[in-house]
């Protein structure tokens, strides 16, 4: 530490080493100089207790070093896993991640995205609630946006890591149809407005092709809320014999309501989840669900963030395809 009690600066290191301030700056960043010179500069910095000023570095580079990770709802266990993994992988000496919850509110998410822009986030990674919202186009003009799950059709996102819901939803509904089910419900995330995302639109189309009578219900991710929705559904006069929950966290509510009502899975009710939560294997019976390649997702997103921040180039979208994991929650419907 400098003996003056003030914070050591590049000027102090320059005086210590006999180099120019520019040479010291380059050496500390590993940009120029011989290995010996870089080591001499680093040794001097360590002796003096020098630490780079992040604010000064941001002003000099034009970057804040912050990446916004804007989740749709952190009540969703799968989004918790994604956010945690991105937080770890995006962390670097000159970079950190802000994990932000939109609480299932499409308007709130757009406001938070603009807040990230106003606070000079270097990039925004978003799991969009309303991908078709016109405001995404303006936000994407102000900061690099990388979308997860659904494309942003009206915005020029730097890249998109898209889910192959065509395969996921089609496989799920066909699995229920092949088991003999005709009355099927689909539970999808709660949104403030009646916004249909591609997965919900796809479910209606596939159900029509398979001759299924389908009901789409909005459902929250939290256990109490999901249980309430499932209880109402399972006590209705046209109770479905099969349910597709577009998040395992919603399926947990179906288990809870079924147990409360004395319904047995899969004898009285078949159930499919959609994102293979680890605890889904511990249910009785274990939940049949879909596995999405989380490690691949995180790697694709981090690559695209790095490209957007370092080169400002668009990267072609990539699509992730799920795999059905058969366990014990689907069977033929009960005989009338």
Backbone torsions as a table, in degrees:
resi	resn	phi	psi	omega
1	UNK	NA	140.9	177.8
2	UNK	-59.2	138.7	-177.5
3	UNK	-68.8	-11.2	-178.3
4	UNK	-82.2	-9.4	-177.7
5	UNK	84.3	-5.8	177.3
6	UNK	-92.5	167.6	-179.6
7	UNK	-72.8	127.3	178.9
8	UNK	-61.0	147.6	-178.1
9	UNK	-123.7	174.3	175.2
10	UNK	-58.7	-33.3	-179.9
11	UNK	-62.2	-38.2	178.5
12	UNK	-66.1	-41.3	179.1
13	UNK	-66.6	-39.2	177.9
14	UNK	-60.4	-43.6	179.2
15	UNK	-65.2	-37.2	-178.6
16	UNK	-67.7	-36.8	-173.8
17	UNK	-100.9	-14.2	-177.1
18	UNK	77.5	17.7	179.1
19	UNK	-105.1	167.2	175.7
20	UNK	-75.8	160.5	177.8
21	UNK	-62.9	-36.2	178.6
22	UNK	-64.1	-42.9	-180.0
23	UNK	-63.9	-39.8	178.0
24	UNK	-62.9	-46.0	-179.8
25	UNK	-59.6	-46.5	179.2
26	UNK	-62.5	-42.4	-177.3
27	UNK	-64.6	-41.2	-179.8
28	UNK	-64.9	-29.6	178.9
29	UNK	-92.4	0.9	178.0
30	UNK	69.7	25.4	-174.7
31	UNK	-91.2	-39.5	-176.9
32	UNK	-139.4	168.9	177.0
33	UNK	95.2	158.4	178.1
34	UNK	-74.0	161.8	176.3
35	UNK	-56.5	-36.1	179.9
36	UNK	-65.6	-42.1	179.2
37	UNK	-65.6	-43.3	179.5
38	UNK	-61.7	-39.8	179.1
39	UNK	-67.6	-39.5	179.1
40	UNK	-61.7	-41.9	178.9
41	UNK	-66.1	-43.6	-179.6
42	UNK	-64.6	-38.7	178.1
43	UNK	-62.4	-42.4	179.0
44	UNK	-64.7	-41.2	178.9
45	UNK	-61.6	-40.1	-179.7
46	UNK	-67.1	-42.4	179.9
47	UNK	-61.3	-40.4	-176.7
48	UNK	-80.8	-12.9	-177.0
49	UNK	77.0	29.8	-177.4
50	UNK	-71.9	137.2	171.6
51	UNK	-133.7	133.8	-179.4
52	UNK	-62.7	139.2	177.2
53	UNK	-82.7	111.8	-176.8
54	UNK	-62.4	-32.7	179.7
55	UNK	-68.3	-45.1	179.1
56	UNK	-63.3	-40.8	179.1
57	UNK	-62.5	-41.4	179.8
58	UNK	-63.4	-42.4	178.9
59	UNK	-63.5	-39.6	-178.4
60	UNK	-70.7	-38.0	-174.8
61	UNK	-91.5	-17.5	-174.7
62	UNK	79.5	10.9	180.0
63	UNK	-122.1	147.7	178.4
64	UNK	-90.6	-19.8	-175.5
65	UNK	79.6	7.8	-177.1
66	UNK	-113.7	134.3	176.6
67	UNK	-115.1	123.8	177.2
68	UNK	-83.1	128.3	173.9
69	UNK	-112.7	103.7	-169.9
70	UNK	-103.0	101.8	-176.8
71	UNK	-85.6	153.8	176.7
72	UNK	-72.8	-47.5	177.5
73	UNK	-158.4	120.8	177.9
74	UNK	-82.4	5.1	166.1
75	UNK	-71.1	-22.7	179.8
76	UNK	-77.3	119.1	-177.0
77	UNK	-62.1	-34.5	179.4
78	UNK	-65.7	-42.1	178.6
79	UNK	-66.0	-32.2	174.4
80	UNK	-60.0	-44.3	-179.9
81	UNK	-64.7	-42.0	179.4
82	UNK	-63.6	-46.4	-178.2
83	UNK	-62.7	-42.6	180.0
84	UNK	-63.4	-43.2	-179.6
85	UNK	-66.0	-42.0	178.0
86	UNK	-65.6	-39.1	178.0
87	UNK	-58.8	-40.5	178.6
88	UNK	-69.2	-46.7	-172.2
89	UNK	-76.4	-25.5	179.2
90	UNK	-83.3	-14.3	-178.4
91	UNK	-68.4	129.4	179.1
92	UNK	-151.0	166.4	-179.8
93	UNK	-53.5	-32.3	-178.0
94	UNK	-115.6	22.1	-176.2
95	UNK	-152.7	143.3	175.3
96	UNK	-143.6	167.5	-179.1
97	UNK	-116.7	136.2	171.1
98	UNK	-98.7	115.2	178.3
99	UNK	-92.8	120.5	-173.0
100	UNK	-128.8	137.1	-178.1
101	UNK	-101.7	126.9	177.4
102	UNK	-88.4	-6.3	176.2
103	UNK	56.9	31.5	176.0
104	UNK	72.3	13.9	-175.5
105	UNK	-110.4	115.0	-176.4
106	UNK	-63.2	-42.6	178.5
107	UNK	-64.0	-44.0	179.6
108	UNK	-60.1	-39.8	-179.4
109	UNK	-62.2	-42.1	178.3
110	UNK	-65.8	-38.9	177.2
111	UNK	-63.6	-41.2	179.3
112	UNK	-67.0	-36.5	177.1
113	UNK	-63.2	-42.1	177.8
114	UNK	-66.6	-35.4	176.6
115	UNK	-60.9	-41.1	177.3
116	UNK	-64.0	-41.1	176.6
117	UNK	-60.3	-48.0	-177.5
118	UNK	-63.1	-27.3	179.4
119	UNK	-97.6	19.4	171.0
120	UNK	59.9	39.0	171.9
121	UNK	-60.3	138.9	-178.3
122	UNK	-70.9	-27.2	177.8
123	UNK	-161.9	158.9	178.4
124	UNK	-124.0	121.4	172.5
125	UNK	-100.6	125.7	-173.5
126	UNK	-133.6	138.2	165.7
127	UNK	-99.5	95.9	-167.5
128	UNK	-71.8	139.5	174.1
129	UNK	-81.6	-46.1	177.5
130	UNK	-123.1	88.5	-176.7
131	UNK	-60.7	-27.4	-175.7
132	UNK	-86.1	-0.1	-179.2
133	UNK	-58.8	132.7	-175.8
134	UNK	-65.1	-25.9	-176.5
135	UNK	-64.3	-22.3	179.6
136	UNK	-62.3	-31.0	-179.6
137	UNK	-62.6	-42.7	-179.6
138	UNK	-71.0	-39.1	179.1
139	UNK	-63.8	-40.3	-179.3
140	UNK	-67.8	-19.9	175.3
141	UNK	-76.0	-23.1	-173.4
142	UNK	-98.1	-22.4	-179.2
143	UNK	-154.7	150.9	175.7
144	UNK	-63.0	131.1	179.7
145	UNK	-119.5	130.2	174.7
146	UNK	-118.1	117.2	-175.9
147	UNK	-95.5	142.1	176.5
148	UNK	-115.9	132.2	173.7
149	UNK	97.7	-71.3	-179.9
150	UNK	-116.5	146.0	176.0
151	UNK	-71.2	158.7	174.6
152	UNK	-105.7	90.4	-169.2
153	UNK	-62.5	-27.6	-177.1
154	UNK	-96.9	1.9	-174.7
155	UNK	-121.2	150.7	174.9
156	UNK	-92.5	75.4	178.7
157	UNK	-67.3	149.3	177.5
158	UNK	-64.9	-31.4	175.1
159	UNK	-169.3	167.7	-179.7
160	UNK	-143.0	133.3	173.1
161	UNK	-108.5	102.1	-166.9
162	UNK	-98.8	144.9	175.8
163	UNK	-90.9	136.1	177.9
164	UNK	-81.3	74.0	179.0
165	UNK	-68.8	-23.4	176.0
166	UNK	-56.0	-48.0	178.5
167	UNK	-70.4	-46.2	-175.8
168	UNK	-61.7	-54.9	-176.6
169	UNK	-68.0	-41.6	179.5
170	UNK	-61.5	-44.7	179.9
171	UNK	-63.2	-41.5	-178.5
172	UNK	-64.2	-49.9	-177.4
173	UNK	-68.9	-34.3	177.7
174	UNK	-68.1	-35.8	177.8
175	UNK	-62.6	-42.4	178.3
176	UNK	-67.9	-40.9	179.2
177	UNK	-64.2	-42.5	179.9
178	UNK	-64.6	-27.3	177.5
179	UNK	-78.4	-8.1	177.0
180	UNK	107.3	4.3	-178.3
181	UNK	-79.2	143.3	177.2
182	UNK	-125.2	-28.0	175.4
183	UNK	-103.4	111.4	-172.9
184	UNK	-129.3	140.9	173.7
185	UNK	-114.0	145.6	175.9
186	UNK	-119.9	121.8	177.3
187	UNK	-96.7	125.7	-178.0
188	UNK	-128.4	162.2	-172.9
189	UNK	-58.7	146.2	175.7
190	UNK	-68.9	136.5	174.6
191	UNK	-134.4	154.6	-177.5
192	UNK	-67.6	-36.1	-179.3
193	UNK	-115.4	164.0	178.9
194	UNK	-77.5	80.3	-179.3
195	UNK	-110.0	120.5	178.3
196	UNK	-94.6	121.5	175.8
197	UNK	-88.0	170.5	-177.4
198	UNK	-53.9	-38.0	-177.9
199	UNK	-62.9	-40.6	-179.4
200	UNK	-70.9	-41.5	177.4
201	UNK	-61.2	-41.3	179.8
202	UNK	-63.7	-40.8	-179.3
203	UNK	-59.2	-42.0	179.4
204	UNK	-64.5	-41.8	-178.4
205	UNK	-67.2	-45.9	-178.7
206	UNK	-65.7	-40.8	179.5
207	UNK	-60.1	-41.4	179.0
208	UNK	-62.6	-41.1	179.9
209	UNK	-66.7	-30.8	-178.5
210	UNK	-90.4	-3.3	-179.1
211	UNK	73.5	29.6	-179.9
212	UNK	-92.1	144.6	169.6
213	UNK	-89.9	112.4	-169.3
214	UNK	-117.7	143.6	173.0
215	UNK	-122.9	130.8	175.6
216	UNK	-103.0	124.4	179.9
217	UNK	-126.1	136.9	172.2
218	UNK	-76.0	140.1	-175.2
219	UNK	-145.5	133.1	176.7
220	UNK	-76.1	168.4	-179.1
221	UNK	-87.9	-25.5	-175.7
222	UNK	-70.2	150.0	-172.2
223	UNK	-60.6	-44.8	-178.5
224	UNK	-63.3	-45.1	-179.4
225	UNK	-66.4	-42.7	179.4
226	UNK	-65.5	-36.6	178.4
227	UNK	-65.3	-40.3	177.8
228	UNK	-60.9	-46.5	179.6
229	UNK	-62.5	-44.6	-179.2
230	UNK	-64.8	-39.2	179.9
231	UNK	-61.7	-45.6	178.8
232	UNK	-61.9	-43.0	-179.9
233	UNK	-63.9	-43.9	-173.5
234	UNK	-79.4	-9.6	175.2
235	UNK	-105.5	7.3	178.9
236	UNK	-76.6	162.3	-176.9
237	UNK	-69.1	-25.8	178.4
238	UNK	-112.3	60.4	-178.1
239	UNK	-61.4	131.7	177.9
240	UNK	-71.4	156.4	174.8
241	UNK	-98.3	-13.2	178.4
242	UNK	-139.1	145.2	179.7
243	UNK	-133.2	135.1	168.6
244	UNK	-109.4	117.0	176.9
245	UNK	-101.2	120.6	-175.6
246	UNK	-78.5	22.0	169.7
247	UNK	-165.0	137.2	178.7
248	UNK	-60.5	-31.5	-179.9
249	UNK	-60.4	-32.7	175.9
250	UNK	-72.5	-37.1	179.2
251	UNK	-61.9	-32.0	178.5
252	UNK	-60.7	-36.1	176.6
253	UNK	-65.7	-33.5	177.5
254	UNK	-67.2	-41.1	175.6
255	UNK	-58.6	-45.6	-177.2
256	UNK	-63.7	-45.9	-179.2
257	UNK	-66.8	-38.9	179.9
258	UNK	-62.0	-44.1	179.2
259	UNK	-62.6	-41.6	179.9
260	UNK	-62.9	-35.9	-176.3
261	UNK	-92.5	0.5	179.3
262	UNK	76.7	21.4	177.6
263	UNK	-94.4	139.2	-177.8
264	UNK	-102.8	134.2	173.3
265	UNK	-101.7	124.7	6.5
266	UNK	-101.2	9.2	-174.2
267	UNK	-61.7	-44.7	-178.5
268	UNK	-100.5	-20.6	-173.8
269	UNK	-153.9	127.4	174.6
270	UNK	-95.6	147.6	-173.5
271	UNK	-145.4	133.9	174.2
272	UNK	-122.2	135.2	170.9
273	UNK	-93.6	-168.2	-172.9
274	UNK	-143.1	-4.4	-176.5
275	UNK	-143.7	20.3	166.2
276	UNK	47.7	60.0	173.7
277	UNK	-69.3	141.4	-179.0
278	UNK	-53.3	-39.1	-177.7
279	UNK	-72.4	-10.9	178.1
280	UNK	-63.6	-24.1	178.0
281	UNK	-73.6	-18.0	-174.7
282	UNK	-91.8	-7.3	-179.9
283	UNK	-71.3	165.1	176.7
284	UNK	-121.4	109.2	-6.2
285	UNK	-74.8	165.0	176.2
286	UNK	-58.7	143.8	-175.0
287	UNK	-79.5	125.9	168.7
288	UNK	-72.9	134.5	-171.6
289	UNK	-157.5	-173.0	-179.4
290	UNK	-117.1	135.1	177.3
291	UNK	-97.3	127.2	174.7
292	UNK	-108.5	139.4	-176.4
293	UNK	-72.7	88.2	-175.1
294	UNK	-61.6	-43.2	-179.1
295	UNK	-61.6	-40.8	177.8
296	UNK	-64.8	-41.8	178.7
297	UNK	-56.8	-51.1	-177.5
298	UNK	-62.6	-42.8	180.0
299	UNK	-62.5	-42.9	178.6
300	UNK	-62.5	-43.3	-178.0
301	UNK	-65.7	-46.2	-178.5
302	UNK	-62.1	-41.2	177.1
303	UNK	-59.8	-41.4	-177.4
304	UNK	-73.8	-34.9	175.0
305	UNK	-63.2	-47.4	-179.2
306	UNK	-60.2	-43.4	179.0
307	UNK	-64.2	-42.7	-178.6
308	UNK	-64.4	-41.6	-176.9
309	UNK	-75.6	-42.0	-173.4
310	UNK	-83.2	-33.6	-174.6
311	UNK	-121.8	-12.0	-178.1
312	UNK	59.5	28.0	-179.6
313	UNK	-101.5	147.2	173.0
314	UNK	-76.4	143.3	176.3
315	UNK	-117.0	135.3	-177.6
316	UNK	-55.6	141.0	-179.9
317	UNK	-64.1	153.4	174.0
318	UNK	-124.7	153.1	-176.7
319	UNK	-120.4	132.7	178.5
320	UNK	-105.3	134.7	-176.7
321	UNK	-111.7	133.8	-178.3
322	UNK	-86.7	164.0	176.9
323	UNK	-122.5	130.0	178.1
324	UNK	-71.3	126.8	175.9
325	UNK	-106.1	105.4	-178.6
326	UNK	-80.8	124.5	175.2
327	UNK	-123.7	-113.5	-175.2
328	UNK	-132.7	21.2	-171.7
329	UNK	-105.7	8.5	178.9
330	UNK	-125.9	132.5	176.8
331	UNK	-152.7	-179.2	176.3
332	UNK	-64.8	150.6	177.8
333	UNK	-67.1	156.2	179.1
334	UNK	-65.4	145.9	178.8
335	UNK	-73.7	142.0	-176.6
336	UNK	-71.5	NA	NA
